[in-house]
């Protein structure tokens, strides 16, 4: 009897899952590309049957992946998108032309892979999911897949691909206990995706990270494209429905065209940081064009205009305004604070805040609490969720009113009631927080729910 989707999920989560472990070493004895390479070989190396764009980084890599996939799809390419983590369903991680992998196909592929994976007891959830995604993309006839690194880069299971372009978004301080305590150490892990002769596109970087990337590109003979040197961007108008901006190619003699000019670009993704991500995307598009892909300006416009990427400063509704954002480190918290000031000037939010225990909690609170009217601390369903009472204790150095609520779902309800019709609620601290708050808000307002996994 064929297994069900629920059976497949149960199997996936029965494997070693570093997404829910609070401490482990990012080292070859735990992360071994040989494991996933052997599994892929037993499947006939499906990742060799389509072209890829490989994306690493700390800030904005998910949004960058979503924009790229949307543009490639608008250009007429059958496009795969592999990202993590998910919000509501594991199937979100594996998409073709914006459609989630069907539950029955996920189950069939899991049943196919399971006996092959059983030959190596060390295989992890992410490694098996990566192999499943690549097999699905190959079977679905994908032309190009946009593949997001799960953790780091050098030892990540996705680093088996031979991409057309390697992309590194802005590197910041996150997963320091795993990847390293300095930007240079973290950058060295991210730069592990750079391949010999393969062009590299980078977002603006701190000097310490930039030096590592430049050195690695020089060693590998990989042409380096700086998005901030290729493009100049300027926001022209914004509303809660989206933002409009202009991108102008710099005439600097770079390998990129340098004479491109996009006026009136639009994206529903909010915040100035998304313009930086868009510049990275446009530099990547030019590299893809140089590799032979046909991507017209109208496909760029359409792809940016129609991109869907939930829980990234997503405004679910008004009366009161309700925003969900997956900010989970100090850099993303800083971007959230800036974006709140830009889009809700003079309006102090009430926060629904649940953070993972291995994050820099004091630094995140330092970004978010001073500008808040009050905060509801809660514990998300994530196994690494911090104790909300500890969060409350840490928050005592601020004058922000704070209380502990049993769950993110209940905090969402109480915060919505507390602020009244003219207020603002922001649910943040992790993607699990954003997911739980998002689902509860949709239920409260009788809105259609996204696909959900069995609980």
KAHU-V530195 format. One record per helix or strand of 2 or more residues. SS is the DSSP state (~ for helix, > for strand). FROM is the first residue (numbers start at 0). TO is the last residue. If there is no record, write none. Layout:
# KAHU-V530195
ss;from;to
SS;FROM;TO
SS;FROM;TO
This chain:
# KAHU-V530195
ss;from;to
~;4;13
~;32;41
~;45;47
>;50;55
~;60;73
>;78;81
~;89;92
>;93;95
>;98;99
~;102;116
~;124;138
>;143;147
~;156;159
>;164;167
~;175;178
~;182;192
>;198;201
~;206;219
>;223;225
~;226;229
>;230;238
>;241;248
>;260;266
~;272;289
~;296;305
>;313;316
>;320;323
~;329;342
>;348;352
~;360;367
>;371;376
~;387;396
>;400;403
~;407;418
>;423;427
~;430;443
